[in-house]
Amino acid sequence: MSARARARVVIVGGGFGGLAAAKVLRRAPVEVTLVDRTNHHLFQPLLYQVATAGLAPGDIASPIRQILRAQKNATVMMAEATGVDLAGRALEIDVAERGAVRLAYDYLVLATGVTQSYFGRDDFARFAPGLKTLEDATSVRARILGAFERAETQEQPESRRDLLTVVLVGAGPTGVEMAGAAAELARATLAQDFRRVDPRSARIVLVEAGPRILPTFDERLARRAHERLVRMGVEIRTGRPVEAIDAGGVAVGGERIEAGVVLWTAGVRPSPVAAWLGAATDRAGRVRVEPDLSVPGHPEVFVVGDVAAREQDGRPLPGVAQVAIQGGRHVGRAIARRVAGRPALAPFRYRDKGNLAVVGRNYAVLELGRLRLAGFPAWLIWAFVHIRFLAEFNNKLLVFTQWVWSYFTWQRGSRLILGRH
């Protein structure tokens, strides 16, 4: 098949789902164009380690062009997707210095991920940043380290105490992992670095509106994680919704907590794919897709990952990396089969690889089928899985080396404050 006769596959999003779809199509007679607003693929599960100075930004991100450099049928475009013309089969994008551009497609894969949700209280964003991008992570790192630096300059004990208080709103996996990492940063890494304040006196407060932490995990594992965090010195408030957040702290369930740093680790919302498509959504705003992950009425358009609403065995699929990876691979294979004139694939079915959350050094919780595991063995599995799914070999080597060094020294090698905070 000549290059001009090849089907045009446009993929929006260089995350787990988009990259998985692109890689599957590497030998198919198609022209792949991957569009992303940044030039890098980000391993989001380790963002919290950048935010707590455990890893550098480059350890968990790789240029998309580098990842796809050997795939001759793939082109990468750094641009902002702004809409879809379904009738004209074109993706609308905004390109720097060119403005609005249309990309024609034969097949379109939308894997645009999610953004932070403040549940209608977007005014909280100014005082409680989320953690979705590298920019978020370096900003959070600067806030946390900057609070210790400012505390060192204060004369009043009350001011020092308030600055050394970190509040995390939301006790899902990100909140739990951040709380454990922040506690270790204060009580171990920074313990000997300051002269006028004692970093070990820092308060780490984890707030959850629901009745318990890790609500998507087995209750027994959540209880084990809760106990572990308490032993690490983390204060946990459950069943207490956040009422207000300002520059000085938070109001939670009638209690005022003065804090130097407030972080938002609760809630996400899908990117505006549904509005682009005029498609039906679930209550979270995710596009309801067909069993093959295509959009109803448009078999040439697919939605994968966190922006797709799909039920399996009566339960919605979770918004985790493995769902996006497996969905991207399924869509890539489906397109390859259509182009080749082969029979369609069976409906997409997610193979659950389990839930993992790390709770500080040497401890994690794992839920896989009927298996429930907590402690050091789960932590080893967590470490192996995360290194395994990093995009490039150099990332795997950098992260492994940094983890080994940090494990034996308790030091974190990326304690830099960048920008003005």
C-alpha positions as CSV (number, residue, x, y, z in Angstrom):
1,M,0.0,0.0,0.0
2,S,1.4,3.4,-0.9
3,A,1.9,6.1,1.7
4,R,-0.9,8.2,0.3
5,A,-3.3,5.2,0.4
6,R,-2.5,4.5,4.0
7,A,-5.2,5.1,6.6
8,R,-4.7,8.2,8.7
9,V,-4.8,7.5,12.4
10,V,-4.8,10.6,14.7
11,I,-4.2,10.0,18.4
12,V,-4.7,12.8,20.9
13,G,-2.8,12.3,24.1
14,G,0.7,11.0,24.8
15,G,-0.2,9.3,28.1
16,F,-0.5,5.6,28.8
17,G,-3.5,5.0,26.5
18,G,-2.3,7.1,23.5
19,L,1.2,5.7,23.5
20,A,-0.1,2.1,23.8
21,A,-2.3,2.6,20.8
22,A,0.5,4.2,18.7
23,K,3.0,1.4,19.5
24,V,0.5,-1.4,18.5
25,L,0.2,0.3,15.1
26,R,3.9,0.3,14.4
27,R,3.7,-2.4,11.8
28,A,0.2,-1.6,10.4
29,P,-0.1,0.1,7.0
30,V,-1.2,3.4,8.5
31,E,0.1,6.9,9.1
32,V,0.0,7.7,12.8
33,T,-0.1,11.3,14.1
34,L,0.2,11.7,17.9
35,V,-0.9,15.1,19.2
36,D,-0.1,16.3,22.7
37,R,0.1,19.7,24.4
38,T,3.5,18.8,25.9
39,N,6.5,17.1,24.3
40,H,6.8,14.4,26.9
41,H,5.1,11.3,28.2
42,L,4.7,11.5,32.0
43,F,4.6,8.6,34.4
44,Q,1.9,10.1,36.7
45,P,2.0,7.4,39.4
46,L,5.4,8.7,40.6
47,L,4.5,12.4,40.4
48,Y,4.2,12.5,44.2
49,Q,7.9,11.5,44.5
50,V,8.9,14.6,42.4
51,A,6.7,16.7,44.7
52,T,8.4,15.3,47.8
53,A,12.0,15.6,46.3
54,G,12.5,11.9,45.9
55,L,12.9,12.0,42.2
56,A,13.8,14.7,39.6
57,P,11.3,15.6,36.9
58,G,13.4,14.0,34.1
59,D,13.4,10.7,36.0
60,I,9.7,10.1,35.3
61,A,9.2,11.8,32.0
62,S,10.5,11.0,28.5
63,P,10.2,13.0,25.2
64,I,7.5,11.4,23.1
65,R,9.6,11.8,20.0
66,Q,12.3,9.7,21.7
67,I,9.9,7.0,22.6
68,L,8.6,6.7,19.1
69,R,11.8,7.5,17.3
70,A,12.1,4.0,15.8
71,Q,8.5,3.9,14.6
72,K,8.7,5.2,11.0
73,N,5.0,5.5,10.5
74,A,4.5,7.8,13.5
75,T,4.6,11.6,13.5
76,V,4.5,13.7,16.7
77,M,2.9,17.1,16.9
78,M,3.1,19.4,19.9
79,A,-0.3,21.2,19.8
80,E,-3.5,21.8,21.8
81,A,-6.5,19.9,20.6
82,T,-9.6,22.2,20.7
83,G,-12.4,20.2,19.0
84,V,-13.5,17.5,16.6
85,D,-15.5,17.9,13.4
86,L,-17.2,14.5,13.2
87,A,-18.9,15.2,9.9
88,G,-15.7,16.4,8.2
89,R,-13.5,13.8,10.0
90,A,-11.0,16.3,11.2
91,L,-9.4,17.1,14.6
92,E,-9.2,20.8,15.3
93,I,-5.9,21.9,17.0
94,D,-4.1,25.1,17.9
95,V,-0.5,25.2,16.9
96,A,2.0,27.7,18.2
97,E,2.6,30.5,15.6
98,R,0.1,29.0,13.2
99,G,-3.1,29.2,15.1
100,A,-6.1,26.9,14.2
101,V,-5.3,23.9,12.1
102,R,-7.4,20.9,11.0
103,L,-6.0,17.4,10.9
104,A,-7.9,15.0,8.7
105,Y,-8.3,11.4,10.0
106,D,-9.7,8.1,9.0
107,Y,-9.5,6.9,12.6
108,L,-9.4,9.1,15.7
109,V,-8.3,7.9,19.2
110,L,-9.0,10.3,22.1
111,A,-6.9,9.6,25.1
112,T,-6.8,13.0,26.8
113,G,-6.9,12.0,30.4
114,V,-8.2,14.1,33.3
115,T,-7.6,17.3,35.2
116,Q,-8.1,18.3,38.8
117,S,-11.6,18.6,40.1
118,Y,-12.5,20.8,43.0
119,F,-16.2,19.7,43.1
120,G,-17.5,23.1,42.1
121,R,-15.1,25.0,44.4
122,D,-12.6,26.2,41.9
123,D,-11.7,29.1,44.2
124,F,-9.8,26.5,46.3
125,A,-7.3,26.0,43.4
126,R,-5.5,29.2,44.2
127,F,-4.6,28.0,47.7
128,A,-4.5,24.2,47.3
129,P,-2.8,23.0,44.0
130,G,-3.4,19.6,42.6
131,L,-0.8,17.1,41.3
132,K,-1.4,16.2,37.6
133,T,1.6,17.6,35.7
134,L,5.4,18.1,36.1
135,E,4.8,21.8,36.6
136,D,2.4,20.9,39.5
137,A,4.9,18.6,41.1
138,T,7.8,21.1,41.0
139,S,5.5,23.8,42.3
140,V,4.3,21.6,45.2
141,R,7.9,20.7,46.0
142,A,8.8,24.4,46.1
143,R,5.8,25.0,48.4
144,I,6.8,22.3,50.8
145,L,10.5,23.0,50.9
146,G,9.8,26.8,50.9
147,A,7.6,26.4,54.0
148,F,10.6,24.9,55.9
149,E,12.8,27.7,54.7
150,R,10.4,30.4,55.8
151,A,9.9,28.7,59.2
152,E,13.7,28.9,59.8
153,T,13.4,32.7,59.5
154,Q,10.5,33.1,61.9
155,E,10.8,34.4,65.5
156,Q,7.4,33.4,66.8
157,P,6.9,29.7,67.7
158,E,3.3,29.9,66.5
159,S,4.4,31.0,63.1
160,R,6.9,28.2,62.8
161,R,4.3,25.7,63.8
162,D,1.8,26.9,61.3
163,L,4.4,26.9,58.4
164,L,5.5,23.4,59.3
165,T,1.9,22.1,58.9
166,V,1.0,20.3,55.6
167,V,-2.6,19.5,54.9
168,L,-3.6,17.0,52.2
169,V,-7.2,17.0,51.1
170,G,-8.3,13.6,49.8
171,A,-7.1,10.2,51.0
172,G,-7.1,8.1,47.9
173,P,-3.9,6.6,46.7
174,T,-2.3,9.9,45.8
175,G,-3.1,11.5,49.2
176,V,-1.9,8.5,51.1
177,E,1.3,8.2,49.2
178,M,1.9,12.0,49.5
179,A,1.3,11.9,53.2
180,G,3.7,9.1,53.8
181,A,6.4,10.7,51.6
182,A,6.0,14.1,53.2
183,A,6.3,12.5,56.7
184,E,9.5,10.8,55.7
185,L,10.9,14.0,54.1
186,A,10.3,15.9,57.3
187,R,11.3,13.3,59.9
188,A,14.3,11.8,58.2
189,T,15.7,13.7,55.1
190,L,15.4,17.2,56.6
191,A,15.9,16.3,60.2
192,Q,19.5,17.5,60.5
193,D,19.4,20.3,57.9
194,F,18.0,23.2,59.9
195,R,19.2,24.9,63.0
196,R,16.4,27.1,64.3
197,V,13.5,24.7,63.6
198,D,13.1,21.0,64.1
199,P,11.6,19.5,60.9
200,R,10.6,16.4,62.9
201,S,8.0,18.6,64.6
202,A,6.1,19.1,61.3
203,R,2.5,18.2,61.2
204,I,1.2,16.2,58.3
205,V,-2.6,16.1,58.2
206,L,-4.6,13.9,55.8
207,V,-8.2,14.9,55.4
208,E,-10.9,12.7,53.9
209,A,-14.6,13.5,53.5
210,G,-15.5,9.8,53.4
211,P,-15.5,7.4,56.3
212,R,-12.1,6.0,55.6
213,I,-8.9,6.3,53.6
214,L,-8.3,4.4,50.4
215,P,-12.0,3.9,49.7
216,T,-11.4,1.8,46.5
217,F,-9.3,-0.7,48.5
218,D,-10.4,-3.6,50.7
219,E,-11.4,-2.2,54.1
220,R,-8.8,-4.4,55.9
221,L,-6.0,-3.1,53.7
222,A,-7.2,0.5,54.2
223,R,-7.1,0.0,58.0
224,R,-3.6,-1.4,57.8
225,A,-2.5,1.7,55.7
226,H,-4.3,3.9,58.2
227,E,-2.4,2.4,61.1
228,R,0.9,2.7,59.3
229,L,0.4,6.4,58.6
230,V,-0.4,7.0,62.2
231,R,2.8,5.3,63.3
232,M,4.6,7.6,60.9
233,G,3.1,10.6,62.7
234,V,0.4,11.5,60.1
235,E,-2.8,12.9,61.6
236,I,-5.9,11.6,59.8
237,R,-9.3,13.2,59.7
238,T,-12.0,11.1,58.1
239,G,-15.7,11.9,57.7
240,R,-14.9,15.6,57.6
241,P,-15.5,17.6,54.4
242,V,-13.5,20.7,53.6
243,E,-15.5,23.9,54.2
244,A,-13.0,26.5,53.3
245,I,-9.4,27.0,52.1
246,D,-7.5,30.2,52.2
247,A,-3.9,31.5,52.3
248,G,-3.6,30.6,56.0
249,G,-5.0,27.1,56.1
250,V,-8.3,25.1,55.9
251,A,-11.6,24.7,57.7
252,V,-12.5,21.0,58.0
253,G,-15.6,19.7,59.7
254,G,-15.8,22.8,62.0
255,E,-12.1,22.7,62.8
256,R,-9.7,25.4,61.7
257,I,-6.2,24.1,60.8
258,E,-3.5,26.8,60.2
259,A,-1.1,25.5,57.5
260,G,1.9,26.6,55.5
261,V,1.0,24.2,52.7
262,V,-2.4,22.8,51.6
263,L,-2.5,20.3,48.7
264,W,-5.5,19.0,46.8
265,T,-5.4,15.2,46.3
266,A,-9.1,14.6,45.9
267,G,-11.1,14.3,42.7
268,V,-10.6,14.5,39.0
269,R,-12.7,15.4,36.0
270,P,-12.3,14.3,32.4
271,S,-11.0,16.6,29.7
272,P,-13.8,18.1,27.4
273,V,-13.9,15.2,25.0
274,A,-17.6,14.7,25.5
275,A,-18.4,18.3,24.5
276,W,-16.2,18.0,21.4
277,L,-18.2,14.9,20.3
278,G,-21.7,15.8,21.6
279,A,-21.7,12.4,23.2
280,A,-23.6,10.9,26.1
281,T,-21.7,10.8,29.4
282,D,-21.9,9.2,32.8
283,R,-22.3,11.3,35.9
284,A,-18.5,12.0,36.0
285,G,-18.6,13.5,32.5
286,R,-16.9,10.5,30.8
287,V,-18.0,9.5,27.3
288,R,-20.1,6.4,27.2
289,V,-18.5,4.1,24.7
290,E,-19.4,0.9,22.8
291,P,-17.9,-2.5,23.8
292,D,-15.1,-1.9,21.4
293,L,-14.4,1.6,22.9
294,S,-15.8,3.4,19.9
295,V,-18.2,6.3,20.2
296,P,-21.8,5.4,19.5
297,G,-22.7,6.2,15.9
298,H,-19.0,6.8,15.0
299,P,-17.1,3.6,14.7
300,E,-14.1,5.4,13.5
301,V,-13.7,7.4,16.7
302,F,-12.4,5.7,19.9
303,V,-12.1,7.0,23.5
304,V,-9.8,5.3,25.9
305,G,-8.5,5.7,29.5
306,D,-9.9,8.1,32.1
307,V,-12.2,9.8,29.6
308,A,-14.1,6.6,28.6
309,A,-17.1,5.3,30.6
310,R,-17.3,1.5,30.3
311,E,-18.8,-1.0,32.7
312,Q,-17.6,-4.6,33.2
313,D,-19.4,-7.2,35.3
314,G,-21.8,-4.5,36.5
315,R,-19.1,-2.1,37.7
316,P,-17.4,0.9,36.0
317,L,-13.8,0.5,35.1
318,P,-11.4,2.4,37.4
319,G,-9.4,5.3,36.2
320,V,-6.0,3.7,36.5
321,A,-3.1,3.3,34.2
322,Q,-3.7,-0.3,33.3
323,V,-7.2,0.4,32.0
324,A,-5.7,3.1,29.7
325,I,-2.8,0.8,28.6
326,Q,-5.1,-2.2,27.8
327,G,-7.7,0.0,26.2
328,G,-5.1,1.7,24.0
329,R,-3.7,-1.7,22.9
330,H,-7.2,-3.0,22.1
331,V,-8.0,0.1,20.0
332,G,-4.7,-0.2,18.2
333,R,-5.3,-3.8,17.3
334,A,-8.9,-3.1,16.3
335,I,-7.8,-0.4,13.9
336,A,-5.0,-2.6,12.4
337,R,-7.6,-5.4,11.8
338,R,-10.0,-3.1,10.1
339,V,-7.3,-1.7,7.8
340,A,-6.3,-5.2,6.9
341,G,-9.9,-6.3,6.3
342,R,-9.9,-8.8,9.0
343,P,-12.8,-9.7,11.4
344,A,-13.4,-7.4,14.3
345,L,-12.0,-8.1,17.7
346,A,-14.1,-9.3,20.6
347,P,-15.3,-6.6,22.9
348,F,-12.8,-4.9,25.1
349,R,-12.3,-6.7,28.5
350,Y,-10.1,-5.3,31.2
351,R,-7.8,-7.7,33.0
352,D,-7.4,-6.5,36.5
353,K,-3.8,-6.2,37.5
354,G,-4.6,-5.2,41.1
355,N,-4.5,-2.1,43.2
356,L,-1.3,-0.9,44.8
357,A,-0.5,2.0,47.1
358,V,2.8,2.7,48.9
359,V,2.8,4.0,52.4
360,G,6.3,5.2,53.0
361,R,9.5,3.2,53.2
362,N,9.2,-0.6,53.1
363,Y,5.4,-0.7,53.2
364,A,2.7,-0.9,50.6
365,V,-0.8,-2.5,50.3
366,L,-1.7,-4.8,47.4
367,E,-5.2,-6.0,46.3
368,L,-5.3,-8.5,43.5
369,G,-8.3,-10.7,43.1
370,R,-8.6,-12.5,46.4
371,L,-5.1,-11.7,47.4
372,R,-4.6,-9.1,50.1
373,L,-1.0,-8.2,51.0
374,A,0.5,-5.5,53.2
375,G,4.0,-4.7,54.2
376,F,7.4,-5.3,52.7
377,P,6.5,-7.9,50.1
378,A,3.8,-5.6,48.7
379,W,6.4,-2.8,48.7
380,L,8.8,-4.9,46.6
381,I,6.0,-5.7,44.1
382,W,5.1,-2.0,44.0
383,A,8.7,-1.0,43.2
384,F,9.0,-3.7,40.5
385,V,5.7,-2.8,38.8
386,H,6.5,0.9,38.7
387,I,10.0,0.4,37.3
388,R,8.7,-2.1,34.8
389,F,6.2,0.4,33.3
390,L,8.5,3.4,33.0
391,A,8.7,4.4,29.3
392,E,12.4,4.2,28.6
393,F,15.4,2.2,29.9
394,N,17.2,5.3,31.1
395,N,14.2,6.2,33.3
396,K,14.2,2.7,34.8
397,L,17.9,3.0,35.6
398,L,17.6,6.5,37.0
399,V,14.7,5.6,39.3
400,F,16.2,2.3,40.4
401,T,19.5,4.0,41.3
402,Q,17.9,6.9,43.1
403,W,15.7,4.5,45.1
404,V,18.6,2.4,46.2
405,W,20.6,5.4,47.2
406,S,17.7,6.9,49.1
407,Y,16.9,3.6,50.8
408,F,20.3,3.3,52.4
409,T,21.0,7.0,53.0
410,W,17.5,8.4,53.7
411,Q,18.4,11.3,51.5
412,R,16.4,12.8,48.6
413,G,18.5,14.1,45.8
414,S,16.1,16.7,44.2
415,R,15.5,19.2,47.0
416,L,15.5,22.2,44.7
417,I,13.2,25.2,45.0
418,L,12.6,26.6,41.5
419,G,10.9,29.8,40.7
420,R,9.4,32.3,43.1
421,H,7.2,30.8,45.8
